Amino acid sequence: MADVGDIAGIGGPAGGEPRLPPQEMARRALRMLERLVAGSTLTEVAAGEGLSPQRARELVAEVVAQRGYDP
């Protein structure tokens, strides 16, 4: 029998994305930034990481806000 929380989607990872350990999140962020700097589009980076373009955009924005941007 399904739990009410399961039906409502409460308690699971947001967006169906599995929760990564902090070290893997940092590695993914670095990979994403390196690909963007190398000339890949955000859509290409998102597809390579198995993310939606919107989620990739959110993650890149978070990293840039944390680390700053040096053109």
PQR file with spaces between the fields and no chain letter, atoms N, CA, C, O and H, PARSE charges and radii, in Angstrom:
ATOM       1  N    MET     1       0.835   -1.176    0.000 -0.4000 1.5000
ATOM       2  CA   MET     1       0.000    0.000    0.000 -0.0000 2.0000
ATOM       3  C    MET     1       0.883    1.243    0.000  0.5500 1.7000
ATOM       4  O    MET     1       1.846    1.325    0.762 -0.5500 1.4000
ATOM       5  N    ALA     2       0.559    2.191   -0.840 -0.4000 1.5000
ATOM       6  CA   ALA     2       1.368    3.412   -0.965 -0.0000 2.0000
ATOM       7  C    ALA     2       1.103    4.360    0.187  0.5500 1.7000
ATOM       8  O    ALA     2      -0.029    4.522    0.644 -0.5500 1.4000
ATOM       9  H    ALA     2      -0.224    2.124   -1.459  0.4000 1.0000
ATOM      10  N    ASP     3       2.159    4.969    0.633 -0.4000 1.5000
ATOM      11  CA   ASP     3       2.071    5.978    1.685 -0.0000 2.0000
ATOM      12  C    ASP     3       1.622    7.296    1.059  0.5500 1.7000
ATOM      13  O    ASP     3       1.963    7.576   -0.091 -0.5500 1.4000
ATOM      14  H    ASP     3       3.078    4.838    0.262  0.4000 1.0000
ATOM      15  N    VAL     4       0.876    8.097    1.781 -0.4000 1.5000
ATOM      16  CA   VAL     4       0.393    9.372    1.268 -0.0000 2.0000
ATOM      17  C    VAL     4       1.570   10.265    0.865  0.5500 1.7000
ATOM      18  O    VAL     4       1.484   10.974   -0.137 -0.5500 1.4000
ATOM      19  H    VAL     4       0.599    7.870    2.715  0.4000 1.0000
ATOM      20  N    GLY     5       2.641   10.242    1.612 -0.4000 1.5000
ATOM      21  CA   GLY     5       3.820   11.038    1.283 -0.0000 2.0000
ATOM      22  C    GLY     5       4.431   10.628   -0.040  0.5500 1.7000
ATOM      23  O    GLY     5       4.946   11.468   -0.778 -0.5500 1.4000
ATOM      24  H    GLY     5       2.711    9.666    2.427  0.4000 1.0000
ATOM      25  N    ASP     6       4.376    9.317   -0.350 -0.4000 1.5000
ATOM      26  CA   ASP     6       4.906    8.842   -1.626 -0.0000 2.0000
ATOM      27  C    ASP     6       4.091    9.378   -2.793  0.5500 1.7000
ATOM      28  O    ASP     6       4.651    9.769   -3.817 -0.5500 1.4000
ATOM      29  H    ASP     6       3.958    8.634    0.249  0.4000 1.0000
ATOM      30  N    ILE     7       2.795    9.398   -2.645 -0.4000 1.5000
ATOM      31  CA   ILE     7       1.919    9.869   -3.706 -0.0000 2.0000
ATOM      32  C    ILE     7       2.123   11.359   -3.949  0.5500 1.7000
ATOM      33  O    ILE     7       2.158   11.807   -5.095 -0.5500 1.4000
ATOM      34  H    ILE     7       2.340    9.080   -1.814  0.4000 1.0000
ATOM      35  N    ALA     8       2.255   12.119   -2.879 -0.4000 1.5000
ATOM      36  CA   ALA     8       2.415   13.566   -2.994 -0.0000 2.0000
ATOM      37  C    ALA     8       3.836   13.951   -3.389  0.5500 1.7000
ATOM      38  O    ALA     8       4.092   15.109   -3.721 -0.5500 1.4000
ATOM      39  H    ALA     8       2.226   11.755   -1.948  0.4000 1.0000
ATOM      40  N    GLY     9       4.762   12.995   -3.358 -0.4000 1.5000
ATOM      41  CA   GLY     9       6.138   13.302   -3.702 -0.0000 2.0000
ATOM      42  C    GLY     9       6.905   13.945   -2.557  0.5500 1.7000
ATOM      43  O    GLY     9       7.957   14.548   -2.773 -0.5500 1.4000
ATOM      44  H    GLY     9       4.554   12.055   -3.089  0.4000 1.0000
ATOM      45  N    ILE    10       6.389   13.820   -1.353 -0.4000 1.5000
ATOM      46  CA   ILE    10       7.036   14.425   -0.189 -0.0000 2.0000
ATOM      47  C    ILE    10       8.117   13.486    0.324  0.5500 1.7000
ATOM      48  O    ILE    10       7.897   12.282    0.457 -0.5500 1.4000
ATOM      49  H    ILE    10       5.534   13.330   -1.178  0.4000 1.0000
ATOM      50  N    GLY    11       9.272   14.040    0.608 -0.4000 1.5000
ATOM      51  CA   GLY    11      10.332   13.255    1.217 -0.0000 2.0000
ATOM      52  C    GLY    11      11.370   12.752    0.241  0.5500 1.7000
ATOM      53  O    GLY    11      12.444   12.321    0.660 -0.5500 1.4000
ATOM      54  H    GLY    11       9.451   15.018    0.500  0.4000 1.0000
ATOM      55  N    GLY    12      11.085   12.794   -1.040 -0.4000 1.5000
ATOM      56  CA   GLY    12      12.044   12.331   -2.026 -0.0000 2.0000
ATOM      57  C    GLY    12      12.882   13.477   -2.546  0.5500 1.7000
ATOM      58  O    GLY    12      12.608   14.639   -2.247 -0.5500 1.4000
ATOM      59  H    GLY    12      10.213   13.144   -1.380  0.4000 1.0000
ATOM      60  N    PRO    13      13.911   13.154   -3.328 -0.5600 1.5000
ATOM      61  CA   PRO    13      14.735   14.211   -3.918  0.2800 2.0000
ATOM      62  C    PRO    13      13.916   15.071   -4.867  0.5500 1.7000
ATOM      63  O    PRO    13      13.029   14.568   -5.556 -0.5500 1.4000
ATOM      64  N    ALA    14      14.206   16.344   -4.903 -0.4000 1.5000
ATOM      65  CA   ALA    14      13.490   17.273   -5.770 -0.0000 2.0000
ATOM      66  C    ALA    14      13.803   16.978   -7.226  0.5500 1.7000
ATOM      67  O    ALA    14      14.959   16.755   -7.586 -0.5500 1.4000
ATOM      68  H    ALA    14      14.926   16.752   -4.342  0.4000 1.0000
ATOM      69  N    GLY    15      12.788   16.976   -8.051 -0.4000 1.5000
ATOM      70  CA   GLY    15      12.991   16.803   -9.478 -0.0000 2.0000
ATOM      71  C    GLY    15      13.421   15.410   -9.899  0.5500 1.7000
ATOM      72  O    GLY    15      13.783   15.218  -11.059 -0.5500 1.4000
ATOM      73  H    GLY    15      11.849   17.157   -7.758  0.4000 1.0000
ATOM      74  N    GLY    16      13.397   14.439   -9.013 -0.4000 1.5000
ATOM      75  CA   GLY    16      13.787   13.088   -9.360 -0.0000 2.0000
ATOM      76  C    GLY    16      15.284   12.900   -9.457  0.5500 1.7000
ATOM      77  O    GLY    16      15.751   11.821   -9.820 -0.5500 1.4000
ATOM      78  H    GLY    16      13.102   14.595   -8.070  0.4000 1.0000
ATOM      79  N    GLU    17      16.031   13.915   -9.144 -0.4000 1.5000
ATOM      80  CA   GLU    17      17.491   13.870   -9.219 -0.0000 2.0000
ATOM      81  C    GLU    17      18.032   13.246   -7.931  0.5500 1.7000
ATOM      82  O    GLU    17      17.688   13.704   -6.842 -0.5500 1.4000
ATOM      83  H    GLU    17      15.652   14.792   -8.849  0.4000 1.0000
ATOM      84  N    PRO    18      18.882   12.197   -8.032 -0.5600 1.5000
ATOM      85  CA   PRO    18      19.428   11.609   -6.811  0.2800 2.0000
ATOM      86  C    PRO    18      20.345   12.598   -6.091  0.5500 1.7000
ATOM      87  O    PRO    18      21.034   13.394   -6.730 -0.5500 1.4000
ATOM      88  N    ARG    19      20.348   12.542   -4.781 -0.4000 1.5000
ATOM      89  CA   ARG    19      21.169   13.439   -3.971 -0.0000 2.0000
ATOM      90  C    ARG    19      22.612   12.966   -4.026  0.5500 1.7000
ATOM      91  O    ARG    19      22.910   11.823   -3.680 -0.5500 1.4000
ATOM      92  H    ARG    19      19.789   11.895   -4.262  0.4000 1.0000
ATOM      93  N    LEU    20      23.508   13.847   -4.461 -0.4000 1.5000
ATOM      94  CA   LEU    20      24.919   13.514   -4.563 -0.0000 2.0000
ATOM      95  C    LEU    20      25.661   13.970   -3.313  0.5500 1.7000
ATOM      96  O    LEU    20      25.278   14.959   -2.688 -0.5500 1.4000
ATOM      97  H    LEU    20      23.266   14.776   -4.742  0.4000 1.0000
ATOM      98  N    PRO    21      26.726   13.253   -2.947 -0.5600 1.5000
ATOM      99  CA   PRO    21      27.563   13.719   -1.840  0.2800 2.0000
ATOM     100  C    PRO    21      28.234   15.045   -2.224  0.5500 1.7000
ATOM     101  O    PRO    21      28.439   15.308   -3.409 -0.5500 1.4000
ATOM     102  N    PRO    22      28.574   15.876   -1.243 -0.5600 1.5000
ATOM     103  CA   PRO    22      29.170   17.192   -1.532  0.2800 2.0000
ATOM     104  C    PRO    22      30.392   17.134   -2.446  0.5500 1.7000
ATOM     105  O    PRO    22      30.559   18.007   -3.298 -0.5500 1.4000
ATOM     106  N    GLN    23      31.249   16.123   -2.285 -0.4000 1.5000
ATOM     107  CA   GLN    23      32.442   16.029   -3.129 -0.0000 2.0000
ATOM     108  C    GLN    23      32.072   15.802   -4.590  0.5500 1.7000
ATOM     109  O    GLN    23      32.689   16.380   -5.485 -0.5500 1.4000
ATOM     110  H    GLN    23      31.114   15.415   -1.593  0.4000 1.0000
ATOM     111  N    GLU    24      31.073   14.970   -4.832 -0.4000 1.5000
ATOM     112  CA   GLU    24      30.651   14.709   -6.210 -0.0000 2.0000
ATOM     113  C    GLU    24      29.957   15.935   -6.789  0.5500 1.7000
ATOM     114  O    GLU    24      30.090   16.208   -7.982 -0.5500 1.4000
ATOM     115  H    GLU    24      30.572   14.501   -4.105  0.4000 1.0000
ATOM     116  N    MET    25      29.225   16.674   -5.976 -0.4000 1.5000
ATOM     117  CA   MET    25      28.596   17.905   -6.446 -0.0000 2.0000
ATOM     118  C    MET    25      29.657   18.915   -6.883  0.5500 1.7000
ATOM     119  O    MET    25      29.494   19.600   -7.892 -0.5500 1.4000
ATOM     120  H    MET    25      29.117   16.453   -5.006  0.4000 1.0000
ATOM     121  N    ALA    26      30.736   19.000   -6.119 -0.4000 1.5000
ATOM     122  CA   ALA    26      31.827   19.914   -6.465 -0.0000 2.0000
ATOM     123  C    ALA    26      32.503   19.478   -7.758  0.5500 1.7000
ATOM     124  O    ALA    26      32.836   20.316   -8.597 -0.5500 1.4000
ATOM     125  H    ALA    26      30.869   18.444   -5.298  0.4000 1.0000
ATOM     126  N    ARG    27      32.709   18.168   -7.927 -0.4000 1.5000
ATOM     127  CA   ARG    27      33.313   17.666   -9.169 -0.0000 2.0000
ATOM     128  C    ARG    27      32.419   17.962  -10.370  0.5500 1.7000
ATOM     129  O    ARG    27      32.901   18.371  -11.427 -0.5500 1.4000
ATOM     130  H    ARG    27      32.438   17.488   -7.246  0.4000 1.0000
ATOM     131  N    ARG    28      31.103   17.749  -10.199 -0.4000 1.5000
ATOM     132  CA   ARG    28      30.170   18.014  -11.288 -0.0000 2.0000
ATOM     133  C    ARG    28      30.178   19.497  -11.652  0.5500 1.7000
ATOM     134  O    ARG    28      30.186   19.848  -12.832 -0.5500 1.4000
ATOM     135  H    ARG    28      30.712   17.417   -9.341  0.4000 1.0000
ATOM     136  N    ALA    29      30.175   20.364  -10.645 -0.4000 1.5000
ATOM     137  CA   ALA    29      30.201   21.807  -10.902 -0.0000 2.0000
ATOM     138  C    ALA    29      31.453   22.190  -11.679  0.5500 1.7000
ATOM     139  O    ALA    29      31.381   22.992  -12.609 -0.5500 1.4000
ATOM     140  H    ALA    29      30.169   20.079   -9.686  0.4000 1.0000
ATOM     141  N    LEU    30      32.595   21.628  -11.310 -0.4000 1.5000
ATOM     142  CA   LEU    30      33.847   21.923  -12.018 -0.0000 2.0000
ATOM     143  C    LEU    30      33.788   21.425  -13.456  0.5500 1.7000
ATOM     144  O    LEU    30      34.211   22.128  -14.374 -0.5500 1.4000
ATOM     145  H    LEU    30      32.654   20.976  -10.554  0.4000 1.0000
ATOM     146  N    ARG    31      33.265   20.218  -13.658 -0.4000 1.5000
ATOM     147  CA   ARG    31      33.123   19.677  -15.018 -0.0000 2.0000
ATOM     148  C    ARG    31      32.230   20.586  -15.862  0.5500 1.7000
ATOM     149  O    ARG    31      32.539   20.877  -17.018 -0.5500 1.4000
ATOM     150  H    ARG    31      32.921   19.648  -12.913  0.4000 1.0000
ATOM     151  N    MET    32      31.126   21.026  -15.273 -0.4000 1.5000
ATOM     152  CA   MET    32      30.184   21.873  -15.994 -0.0000 2.0000
ATOM     153  C    MET    32      30.833   23.196  -16.393  0.5500 1.7000
ATOM     154  O    MET    32      30.696   23.640  -17.533 -0.5500 1.4000
ATOM     155  H    MET    32      30.876   20.790  -14.334  0.4000 1.0000
ATOM     156  N    LEU    33      31.535   23.820  -15.459 -0.4000 1.5000
ATOM     157  CA   LEU    33      32.197   25.093  -15.756 -0.0000 2.0000
ATOM     158  C    LEU    33      33.286   24.919  -16.817  0.5500 1.7000
ATOM     159  O    LEU    33      33.425   25.753  -17.711 -0.5500 1.4000
ATOM     160  H    LEU    33      31.646   23.459  -14.533  0.4000 1.0000
ATOM     161  N    GLU    34      34.056   23.833  -16.714 -0.4000 1.5000
ATOM     162  CA   GLU    34      35.120   23.587  -17.699 -0.0000 2.0000
ATOM     163  C    GLU    34      34.537   23.433  -19.100  0.5500 1.7000
ATOM     164  O    GLU    34      35.100   23.944  -20.069 -0.5500 1.4000
ATOM     165  H    GLU    34      33.944   23.155  -15.988  0.4000 1.0000
ATOM     166  N    ARG    35      33.400   22.722  -19.211 -0.4000 1.5000
ATOM     167  CA   ARG    35      32.778   22.532  -20.522 -0.0000 2.0000
ATOM     168  C    ARG    35      32.219   23.838  -21.063  0.5500 1.7000
ATOM     169  O    ARG    35      32.282   24.093  -22.266 -0.5500 1.4000
ATOM     170  H    ARG    35      32.943   22.307  -18.425  0.4000 1.0000
ATOM     171  N    LEU    36      31.669   24.670  -20.176 -0.4000 1.5000
ATOM     172  CA   LEU    36      31.158   25.967  -20.619 -0.0000 2.0000
ATOM     173  C    LEU    36      32.291   26.862  -21.113  0.5500 1.7000
ATOM     174  O    LEU    36      32.167   27.526  -22.142 -0.5500 1.4000
ATOM     175  H    LEU    36      31.617   24.464  -19.199  0.4000 1.0000
ATOM     176  N    VAL    37      33.396   26.872  -20.369 -0.4000 1.5000
ATOM     177  CA   VAL    37      34.551   27.686  -20.768 -0.0000 2.0000
ATOM     178  C    VAL    37      35.131   27.183  -22.089  0.5500 1.7000
ATOM     179  O    VAL    37      35.639   27.968  -22.889 -0.5500 1.4000
ATOM     180  H    VAL    37      33.496   26.333  -19.533  0.4000 1.0000
ATOM     181  N    ALA    38      35.054   25.874  -22.312 -0.4000 1.5000
ATOM     182  CA   ALA    38      35.582   25.292  -23.547 -0.0000 2.0000
ATOM     183  C    ALA    38      34.681   25.558  -24.749  0.5500 1.7000
ATOM     184  O    ALA    38      35.055   25.257  -25.883 -0.5500 1.4000
ATOM     185  H    ALA    38      34.641   25.235  -21.662  0.4000 1.0000
ATOM     186  N    GLY    39      33.490   26.122  -24.509 -0.4000 1.5000
ATOM     187  CA   GLY    39      32.631   26.491  -25.624 -0.0000 2.0000
ATOM     188  C    GLY    39      31.360   25.690  -25.781  0.5500 1.7000
ATOM     189  O    GLY    39      30.596   25.945  -26.712 -0.5500 1.4000
ATOM     190  H    GLY    39      33.185   26.367  -23.589  0.4000 1.0000
ATOM     191  N    SER    40      31.101   24.729  -24.905 -0.4000 1.5000
ATOM     192  CA   SER    40      29.851   23.978  -24.985 -0.0000 2.0000
ATOM     193  C    SER    40      28.685   24.867  -24.576  0.5500 1.7000
ATOM     194  O    SER    40      28.842   25.794  -23.782 -0.5500 1.4000
ATOM     195  H    SER    40      31.721   24.522  -24.149  0.4000 1.0000
ATOM     196  N    THR    41      27.521   24.572  -25.127 -0.4000 1.5000
ATOM     197  CA   THR    41      26.331   25.309  -24.716 -0.0000 2.0000
ATOM     198  C    THR    41      25.805   24.721  -23.411  0.5500 1.7000
ATOM     199  O    THR    41      26.142   23.596  -23.043 -0.5500 1.4000
ATOM     200  H    THR    41      27.393   23.819  -25.773  0.4000 1.0000
ATOM     201  N    LEU    42      24.986   25.485  -22.728 -0.4000 1.5000
ATOM     202  CA   LEU    42      24.410   25.006  -21.482 -0.0000 2.0000
ATOM     203  C    LEU    42      23.546   23.773  -21.724  0.5500 1.7000
ATOM     204  O    LEU    42      23.505   22.870  -20.888 -0.5500 1.4000
ATOM     205  H    LEU    42      24.713   26.399  -23.027  0.4000 1.0000
ATOM     206  N    THR    43      22.861   23.731  -22.852 -0.4000 1.5000
ATOM     207  CA   THR    43      22.033   22.570  -23.191 -0.0000 2.0000
ATOM     208  C    THR    43      22.894   21.325  -23.364  0.5500 1.7000
ATOM     209  O    THR    43      22.514   20.242  -22.917 -0.5500 1.4000
ATOM     210  H    THR    43      22.894   24.464  -23.531  0.4000 1.0000
ATOM     211  N    GLU    44      24.055   21.469  -24.011 -0.4000 1.5000
ATOM     212  CA   GLU    44      24.967   20.336  -24.183 -0.0000 2.0000
ATOM     213  C    GLU    44      25.514   19.863  -22.837  0.5500 1.7000
ATOM     214  O    GLU    44      25.596   18.662  -22.579 -0.5500 1.4000
ATOM     215  H    GLU    44      24.364   22.348  -24.374  0.4000 1.0000
ATOM     216  N    VAL    45      25.884   20.807  -21.990 -0.4000 1.5000
ATOM     217  CA   VAL    45      26.407   20.465  -20.661 -0.0000 2.0000
ATOM     218  C    VAL    45      25.339   19.743  -19.850  0.5500 1.7000
ATOM     219  O    VAL    45      25.620   18.737  -19.199 -0.5500 1.4000
ATOM     220  H    VAL    45      25.818   21.782  -22.200  0.4000 1.0000
ATOM     221  N    ALA    46      24.115   20.260  -19.890 -0.4000 1.5000
ATOM     222  CA   ALA    46      23.016   19.642  -19.142 -0.0000 2.0000
ATOM     223  C    ALA    46      22.788   18.207  -19.606  0.5500 1.7000
ATOM     224  O    ALA    46      22.631   17.305  -18.784 -0.5500 1.4000
ATOM     225  H    ALA    46      23.887   21.078  -20.418  0.4000 1.0000
ATOM     226  N    ALA    47      22.770   17.997  -20.912 -0.4000 1.5000
ATOM     227  CA   ALA    47      22.565   16.649  -21.447 -0.0000 2.0000
ATOM     228  C    ALA    47      23.692   15.713  -21.018  0.5500 1.7000
ATOM     229  O    ALA    47      23.444   14.554  -20.684 -0.5500 1.4000
ATOM     230  H    ALA    47      22.897   18.730  -21.580  0.4000 1.0000
ATOM     231  N    GLY    48      24.913   16.204  -21.026 -0.4000 1.5000
ATOM     232  CA   GLY    48      26.059   15.388  -20.624 -0.0000 2.0000
ATOM     233  C    GLY    48      26.025   14.997  -19.155  0.5500 1.7000
ATOM     234  O    GLY    48      26.559   13.957  -18.770 -0.5500 1.4000
ATOM     235  H    GLY    48      25.115   17.145  -21.298  0.4000 1.0000
ATOM     236  N    GLU    49      25.399   15.828  -18.341 -0.4000 1.5000
ATOM     237  CA   GLU    49      25.315   15.548  -16.908 -0.0000 2.0000
ATOM     238  C    GLU    49      23.995   14.884  -16.522  0.5500 1.7000
ATOM     239  O    GLU    49      23.787   14.540  -15.359 -0.5500 1.4000
ATOM     240  H    GLU    49      24.965   16.673  -18.653  0.4000 1.0000
ATOM     241  N    GLY    50      23.111   14.704  -17.493 -0.4000 1.5000
ATOM     242  CA   GLY    50      21.819   14.084  -17.204 -0.0000 2.0000
ATOM     243  C    GLY    50      20.875   15.011  -16.456  0.5500 1.7000
ATOM     244  O    GLY    50      20.063   14.558  -15.648 -0.5500 1.4000
ATOM     245  H    GLY    50      23.281   14.983  -18.439  0.4000 1.0000
ATOM     246  N    LEU    51      20.979   16.309  -16.722 -0.4000 1.5000
ATOM     247  CA   LEU    51      20.151   17.311  -16.063 -0.0000 2.0000
ATOM     248  C    LEU    51      19.282   18.023  -17.082  0.5500 1.7000
ATOM     249  O    LEU    51      19.560   18.002  -18.281 -0.5500 1.4000
ATOM     250  H    LEU    51      21.638   16.677  -17.377  0.4000 1.0000
ATOM     251  N    SER    52      18.222   18.655  -16.584 -0.4000 1.5000
ATOM     252  CA   SER    52      17.445   19.521  -17.465 -0.0000 2.0000
ATOM     253  C    SER    52      18.235   20.814  -17.645  0.5500 1.7000
ATOM     254  O    SER    52      19.031   21.179  -16.780 -0.5500 1.4000
ATOM     255  H    SER    52      17.997   18.671  -15.610  0.4000 1.0000
ATOM     256  N    PRO    53      18.024   21.497  -18.748 -0.5600 1.5000
ATOM     257  CA   PRO    53      18.715   22.779  -18.940  0.2800 2.0000
ATOM     258  C    PRO    53      18.433   23.774  -17.805  0.5500 1.7000
ATOM     259  O    PRO    53      19.319   24.526  -17.398 -0.5500 1.4000
ATOM     260  N    GLN    54      17.207   23.772  -17.307 -0.4000 1.5000
ATOM     261  CA   GLN    54      16.867   24.683  -16.210 -0.0000 2.0000
ATOM     262  C    GLN    54      17.671   24.355  -14.954  0.5500 1.7000
ATOM     263  O    GLN    54      18.182   25.261  -14.296 -0.5500 1.4000
ATOM     264  H    GLN    54      16.487   23.162  -17.638  0.4000 1.0000
ATOM     265  N    ARG    55      17.790   23.065  -14.614 -0.4000 1.5000
ATOM     266  CA   ARG    55      18.542   22.671  -13.414 -0.0000 2.0000
ATOM     267  C    ARG    55      20.029   22.980  -13.600  0.5500 1.7000
ATOM     268  O    ARG    55      20.690   23.416  -12.657 -0.5500 1.4000
ATOM     269  H    ARG    55      17.375   22.329  -15.149  0.4000 1.0000
ATOM     270  N    ALA    56      20.553   22.761  -14.792 -0.4000 1.5000
ATOM     271  CA   ALA    56      21.956   23.079  -15.059 -0.0000 2.0000
ATOM     272  C    ALA    56      22.189   24.571  -14.888  0.5500 1.7000
ATOM     273  O    ALA    56      23.194   24.979  -14.305 -0.5500 1.4000
ATOM     274  H    ALA    56      20.015   22.407  -15.557  0.4000 1.0000
ATOM     275  N    ARG    57      21.267   25.394  -15.392 -0.4000 1.5000
ATOM     276  CA   ARG    57      21.372   26.845  -15.255 -0.0000 2.0000
ATOM     277  C    ARG    57      21.379   27.246  -13.780  0.5500 1.7000
ATOM     278  O    ARG    57      22.148   28.117  -13.375 -0.5500 1.4000
ATOM     279  H    ARG    57      20.451   25.063  -15.866  0.4000 1.0000
ATOM     280  N    GLU    58      20.518   26.606  -12.975 -0.4000 1.5000
ATOM     281  CA   GLU    58      20.472   26.889  -11.539 -0.0000 2.0000
ATOM     282  C    GLU    58      21.804   26.547  -10.865  0.5500 1.7000
ATOM     283  O    GLU    58      22.317   27.322  -10.059 -0.5500 1.4000
ATOM     284  H    GLU    58      19.893   25.898  -13.304  0.4000 1.0000
ATOM     285  N    LEU    59      22.353   25.383  -11.202 -0.4000 1.5000
ATOM     286  CA   LEU    59      23.610   24.952  -10.588 -0.0000 2.0000
ATOM     287  C    LEU    59      24.762   25.865  -10.973  0.5500 1.7000
ATOM     288  O    LEU    59      25.590   26.213  -10.132 -0.5500 1.4000
ATOM     289  H    LEU    59      21.936   24.753  -11.857  0.4000 1.0000
ATOM     290  N    VAL    60      24.817   26.255  -12.240 -0.4000 1.5000
ATOM     291  CA   VAL    60      25.884   27.152  -12.690 -0.0000 2.0000
ATOM     292  C    VAL    60      25.755   28.497  -11.984  0.5500 1.7000
ATOM     293  O    VAL    60      26.754   29.075  -11.557 -0.5500 1.4000
ATOM     294  H    VAL    60      24.144   25.972  -12.924  0.4000 1.0000
ATOM     295  N    ALA    61      24.532   28.993  -11.862 -0.4000 1.5000
ATOM     296  CA   ALA    61      24.315   30.271  -11.174 -0.0000 2.0000
ATOM     297  C    ALA    61      24.769   30.195   -9.719  0.5500 1.7000
ATOM     298  O    ALA    61      25.365   31.143   -9.208 -0.5500 1.4000
ATOM     299  H    ALA    61      23.720   28.524  -12.210  0.4000 1.0000
ATOM     300  N    GLU    62      24.495   29.077   -9.049 -0.4000 1.5000
ATOM     301  CA   GLU    62      24.930   28.897   -7.660 -0.0000 2.0000
ATOM     302  C    GLU    62      26.448   28.917   -7.551  0.5500 1.7000
ATOM     303  O    GLU    62      27.003   29.570   -6.667 -0.5500 1.4000
ATOM     304  H    GLU    62      24.011   28.307   -9.465  0.4000 1.0000
ATOM     305  N    VAL    63      27.115   28.204   -8.444 -0.4000 1.5000
ATOM     306  CA   VAL    63      28.575   28.113   -8.397 -0.0000 2.0000
ATOM     307  C    VAL    63      29.195   29.478   -8.674  0.5500 1.7000
ATOM     308  O    VAL    63      30.127   29.887   -7.982 -0.5500 1.4000
ATOM     309  H    VAL    63      26.664   27.674   -9.162  0.4000 1.0000
ATOM     310  N    VAL    64      28.689   30.178   -9.672 -0.4000 1.5000
ATOM     311  CA   VAL    64      29.234   31.489  -10.008 -0.0000 2.0000
ATOM     312  C    VAL    64      29.013   32.462   -8.846  0.5500 1.7000
ATOM     313  O    VAL    64      29.884   33.276   -8.540 -0.5500 1.4000
ATOM     314  H    VAL    64      27.932   29.846  -10.235  0.4000 1.0000
ATOM     315  N    ALA    65      27.847   32.374   -8.201 -0.4000 1.5000
ATOM     316  CA   ALA    65      27.582   33.253   -7.051 -0.0000 2.0000
ATOM     317  C    ALA    65      28.529   32.948   -5.886  0.5500 1.7000
ATOM     318  O    ALA    65      28.966   33.857   -5.179 -0.5500 1.4000
ATOM     319  H    ALA    65      27.139   31.713   -8.449  0.4000 1.0000
ATOM     320  N    GLN    66      28.842   31.666   -5.693 -0.4000 1.5000
ATOM     321  CA   GLN    66      29.725   31.275   -4.587 -0.0000 2.0000
ATOM     322  C    GLN    66      31.177   31.651   -4.876  0.5500 1.7000
ATOM     323  O    GLN    66      31.871   32.186   -4.011 -0.5500 1.4000
ATOM     324  H    GLN    66      28.487   30.928   -6.267  0.4000 1.0000
ATOM     325  N    ARG    67      31.629   31.368   -6.091 -0.4000 1.5000
ATOM     326  CA   ARG    67      33.042   31.535   -6.431 -0.0000 2.0000
ATOM     327  C    ARG    67      33.354   32.899   -7.031  0.5500 1.7000
ATOM     328  O    ARG    67      34.504   33.336   -7.030 -0.5500 1.4000
ATOM     329  H    ARG    67      31.066   30.933   -6.794  0.4000 1.0000
ATOM     330  N    GLY    68      32.342   33.559   -7.534 -0.4000 1.5000
ATOM     331  CA   GLY    68      32.564   34.807   -8.234 -0.0000 2.0000
ATOM     332  C    GLY    68      32.919   34.516   -9.680  0.5500 1.7000
ATOM     333  O    GLY    68      33.200   33.373  -10.041 -0.5500 1.4000
ATOM     334  H    GLY    68      31.408   33.204   -7.535  0.4000 1.0000
ATOM     335  N    TYR    69      32.906   35.524  -10.482 -0.4000 1.5000
ATOM     336  CA   TYR    69      33.196   35.378  -11.901 -0.0000 2.0000
ATOM     337  C    TYR    69      34.311   36.326  -12.278  0.5500 1.7000
ATOM     338  O    TYR    69      34.249   37.521  -11.989 -0.5500 1.4000
ATOM     339  H    TYR    69      32.678   36.453  -10.189  0.4000 1.0000
ATOM     340  N    ASP    70      35.333   35.790  -12.926 -0.4000 1.5000
ATOM     341  CA   ASP    70      36.476   36.604  -13.327 -0.0000 2.0000
ATOM     342  C    ASP    70      36.616   36.491  -14.850  0.5500 1.7000
ATOM     343  O    ASP    70      37.217   35.540  -15.351 -0.5500 1.4000
ATOM     344  H    ASP    70      35.384   34.819  -13.161  0.4000 1.0000
ATOM     345  N    PRO    71      36.061   37.457  -15.580 -0.5600 1.5000
ATOM     346  CA   PRO    71      36.117   37.369  -17.050  0.2800 2.0000
ATOM     347  C    PRO    71      37.504   37.540  -17.501  0.5500 1.7000
ATOM     348  O    PRO    71      37.772   37.500  -18.702 -0.5500 1.4000
